[in-house]
Amino acid sequence: MYTQDLESDNEFFFTLDSKWEPYFEKKIQKPLSKRLRSLRSTLCAQVKTAIFENFNKMLLPISNVMKASEIAA
């Protein structure tokens, strides 16, 4: 039974030939990549928010008029 399934799968993929790659790129890869980028961006934003919420009181205020030597000290 397993070999029959495997043969039918192989036959299916052999019938795709040159159609598979454009189909994959258009219907699977692009939407999947778009979704993954969105999830990665959301995760990054949540991590930044969590870090800021947890360590906000420990952070020193930042002054954009201070010299580099004063900041490092």
mmCIF file of the C-alpha atoms, coordinates in Angstrom:
data_MODEL
# 
_entry.id   MODEL 
# 
loop_
_atom_site.group_PDB 
_atom_site.id 
_atom_site.type_symbol 
_atom_site.label_atom_id 
_atom_site.label_alt_id 
_atom_site.label_comp_id 
_atom_site.label_asym_id 
_atom_site.label_entity_id 
_atom_site.label_seq_id 
_atom_site.pdbx_PDB_ins_code 
_atom_site.Cartn_x 
_atom_site.Cartn_y 
_atom_site.Cartn_z 
_atom_site.occupancy 
_atom_site.B_iso_or_equiv 
_atom_site.pdbx_formal_charge 
_atom_site.auth_seq_id 
_atom_site.auth_comp_id 
_atom_site.auth_asym_id 
_atom_site.auth_atom_id 
_atom_site.pdbx_PDB_model_num 
ATOM 1  C CA . MET A 1 1  ? 0.000  0.000  0.000   1.00 0.00 ? 1  MET A CA 1 
ATOM 2  C CA . TYR A 1 2  ? 2.811  2.392  0.900   1.00 0.00 ? 2  TYR A CA 1 
ATOM 3  C CA . THR A 1 3  ? 4.592  1.734  -2.392  1.00 0.00 ? 3  THR A CA 1 
ATOM 4  C CA . GLN A 1 4  ? 1.396  2.436  -4.299  1.00 0.00 ? 4  GLN A CA 1 
ATOM 5  C CA . ASP A 1 5  ? 1.040  5.759  -2.501  1.00 0.00 ? 5  ASP A CA 1 
ATOM 6  C CA . LEU A 1 6  ? 4.663  6.553  -3.215  1.00 0.00 ? 6  LEU A CA 1 
ATOM 7  C CA . GLU A 1 7  ? 4.250  5.699  -6.888  1.00 0.00 ? 7  GLU A CA 1 
ATOM 8  C CA . SER A 1 8  ? 1.137  7.846  -7.171  1.00 0.00 ? 8  SER A CA 1 
ATOM 9  C CA . ASP A 1 9  ? 2.973  10.717 -5.475  1.00 0.00 ? 9  ASP A CA 1 
ATOM 10 C CA . ASN A 1 10 ? 5.890  10.346 -7.870  1.00 0.00 ? 10 ASN A CA 1 
ATOM 11 C CA . GLU A 1 11 ? 3.536  10.283 -10.832 1.00 0.00 ? 11 GLU A CA 1 
ATOM 12 C CA . PHE A 1 12 ? 1.830  13.395 -9.548  1.00 0.00 ? 12 PHE A CA 1 
ATOM 13 C CA . PHE A 1 13 ? 5.107  15.299 -9.177  1.00 0.00 ? 13 PHE A CA 1 
ATOM 14 C CA . PHE A 1 14 ? 6.368  14.136 -12.565 1.00 0.00 ? 14 PHE A CA 1 
ATOM 15 C CA . THR A 1 15 ? 3.221  15.533 -14.187 1.00 0.00 ? 15 THR A CA 1 
ATOM 16 C CA . LEU A 1 16 ? 3.961  18.951 -12.710 1.00 0.00 ? 16 LEU A CA 1 
ATOM 17 C CA . ASP A 1 17 ? 7.337  19.357 -14.450 1.00 0.00 ? 17 ASP A CA 1 
ATOM 18 C CA . SER A 1 18 ? 7.778  22.998 -15.429 1.00 0.00 ? 18 SER A CA 1 
ATOM 19 C CA . LYS A 1 19 ? 4.471  24.090 -13.892 1.00 0.00 ? 19 LYS A CA 1 
ATOM 20 C CA . TRP A 1 20 ? 5.522  23.442 -10.313 1.00 0.00 ? 20 TRP A CA 1 
ATOM 21 C CA . GLU A 1 21 ? 8.228  26.072 -9.869  1.00 0.00 ? 21 GLU A CA 1 
ATOM 22 C CA . PRO A 1 22 ? 6.161  29.080 -11.035 1.00 0.00 ? 22 PRO A CA 1 
ATOM 23 C CA . TYR A 1 23 ? 3.169  27.790 -9.071  1.00 0.00 ? 23 TYR A CA 1 
ATOM 24 C CA . PHE A 1 24 ? 5.291  27.376 -5.933  1.00 0.00 ? 24 PHE A CA 1 
ATOM 25 C CA . GLU A 1 25 ? 6.820  30.839 -6.250  1.00 0.00 ? 25 GLU A CA 1 
ATOM 26 C CA . LYS A 1 26 ? 3.509  32.580 -6.889  1.00 0.00 ? 26 LYS A CA 1 
ATOM 27 C CA . LYS A 1 27 ? 1.077  30.669 -4.676  1.00 0.00 ? 27 LYS A CA 1 
ATOM 28 C CA . ILE A 1 28 ? 3.244  29.398 -1.826  1.00 0.00 ? 28 ILE A CA 1 
ATOM 29 C CA . GLN A 1 29 ? 6.599  31.132 -1.481  1.00 0.00 ? 29 GLN A CA 1 
ATOM 30 C CA . LYS A 1 30 ? 5.487  34.769 -1.816  1.00 0.00 ? 30 LYS A CA 1 
ATOM 31 C CA . PRO A 1 31 ? 2.512  34.562 0.584   1.00 0.00 ? 31 PRO A CA 1 
ATOM 32 C CA . LEU A 1 32 ? 4.528  32.488 3.038   1.00 0.00 ? 32 LEU A CA 1 
ATOM 33 C CA . SER A 1 33 ? 7.469  34.906 2.933   1.00 0.00 ? 33 SER A CA 1 
ATOM 34 C CA . LYS A 1 34 ? 5.127  37.849 3.399   1.00 0.00 ? 34 LYS A CA 1 
ATOM 35 C CA . ARG A 1 35 ? 3.485  36.199 6.398   1.00 0.00 ? 35 ARG A CA 1 
ATOM 36 C CA . LEU A 1 36 ? 6.831  35.258 7.956   1.00 0.00 ? 36 LEU A CA 1 
ATOM 37 C CA . ARG A 1 37 ? 8.138  38.823 7.582   1.00 0.00 ? 37 ARG A CA 1 
ATOM 38 C CA . SER A 1 38 ? 4.987  40.106 9.240   1.00 0.00 ? 38 SER A CA 1 
ATOM 39 C CA . LEU A 1 39 ? 5.308  37.660 12.127  1.00 0.00 ? 39 LEU A CA 1 
ATOM 40 C CA . ARG A 1 40 ? 9.003  38.460 12.542  1.00 0.00 ? 40 ARG A CA 1 
ATOM 41 C CA . SER A 1 41 ? 8.232  42.178 12.622  1.00 0.00 ? 41 SER A CA 1 
ATOM 42 C CA . THR A 1 42 ? 5.462  41.676 15.171  1.00 0.00 ? 42 THR A CA 1 
ATOM 43 C CA . LEU A 1 43 ? 7.696  39.521 17.348  1.00 0.00 ? 43 LEU A CA 1 
ATOM 44 C CA . CYS A 1 44 ? 10.498 42.080 17.174  1.00 0.00 ? 44 CYS A CA 1 
ATOM 45 C CA . ALA A 1 45 ? 8.132  44.879 18.193  1.00 0.00 ? 45 ALA A CA 1 
ATOM 46 C CA . GLN A 1 46 ? 6.811  42.831 21.116  1.00 0.00 ? 46 GLN A CA 1 
ATOM 47 C CA . VAL A 1 47 ? 10.338 42.027 22.314  1.00 0.00 ? 47 VAL A CA 1 
ATOM 48 C CA . LYS A 1 48 ? 11.353 45.690 22.136  1.00 0.00 ? 48 LYS A CA 1 
ATOM 49 C CA . THR A 1 49 ? 8.245  46.698 24.071  1.00 0.00 ? 49 THR A CA 1 
ATOM 50 C CA . ALA A 1 50 ? 8.823  44.027 26.720  1.00 0.00 ? 50 ALA A CA 1 
ATOM 51 C CA . ILE A 1 51 ? 12.475 45.018 27.159  1.00 0.00 ? 51 ILE A CA 1 
ATOM 52 C CA . PHE A 1 52 ? 11.564 48.679 27.479  1.00 0.00 ? 52 PHE A CA 1 
ATOM 53 C CA . GLU A 1 53 ? 8.760  47.954 29.960  1.00 0.00 ? 53 GLU A CA 1 
ATOM 54 C CA . ASN A 1 54 ? 11.030 45.793 32.122  1.00 0.00 ? 54 ASN A CA 1 
ATOM 55 C CA . PHE A 1 55 ? 14.152 47.930 32.056  1.00 0.00 ? 55 PHE A CA 1 
ATOM 56 C CA . ASN A 1 56 ? 12.679 51.415 31.643  1.00 0.00 ? 56 ASN A CA 1 
ATOM 57 C CA . LYS A 1 57 ? 13.524 52.550 35.167  1.00 0.00 ? 57 LYS A CA 1 
ATOM 58 C CA . MET A 1 58 ? 17.106 51.237 34.899  1.00 0.00 ? 58 MET A CA 1 
ATOM 59 C CA . LEU A 1 59 ? 17.866 53.159 31.717  1.00 0.00 ? 59 LEU A CA 1 
ATOM 60 C CA . LEU A 1 60 ? 19.641 56.444 32.053  1.00 0.00 ? 60 LEU A CA 1 
ATOM 61 C CA . PRO A 1 61 ? 18.102 59.399 30.258  1.00 0.00 ? 61 PRO A CA 1 
ATOM 62 C CA . ILE A 1 62 ? 19.626 60.063 26.854  1.00 0.00 ? 62 ILE A CA 1 
ATOM 63 C CA . SER A 1 63 ? 20.756 63.549 25.970  1.00 0.00 ? 63 SER A CA 1 
ATOM 64 C CA . ASN A 1 64 ? 21.500 64.321 22.357  1.00 0.00 ? 64 ASN A CA 1 
ATOM 65 C CA . VAL A 1 65 ? 23.542 67.411 23.299  1.00 0.00 ? 65 VAL A CA 1 
ATOM 66 C CA . MET A 1 66 ? 26.107 65.592 25.460  1.00 0.00 ? 66 MET A CA 1 
ATOM 67 C CA . LYS A 1 67 ? 29.585 64.914 24.160  1.00 0.00 ? 67 LYS A CA 1 
ATOM 68 C CA . ALA A 1 68 ? 30.704 61.334 23.570  1.00 0.00 ? 68 ALA A CA 1 
ATOM 69 C CA . SER A 1 69 ? 33.246 61.551 26.393  1.00 0.00 ? 69 SER A CA 1 
ATOM 70 C CA . GLU A 1 70 ? 30.504 62.553 28.852  1.00 0.00 ? 70 GLU A CA 1 
ATOM 71 C CA . ILE A 1 71 ? 28.259 59.696 27.741  1.00 0.00 ? 71 ILE A CA 1 
ATOM 72 C CA . ALA A 1 72 ? 30.975 57.063 28.103  1.00 0.00 ? 72 ALA A CA 1 
ATOM 73 C CA . ALA A 1 73 ? 31.845 58.212 31.626  1.00 0.00 ? 73 ALA A CA 1 
# 
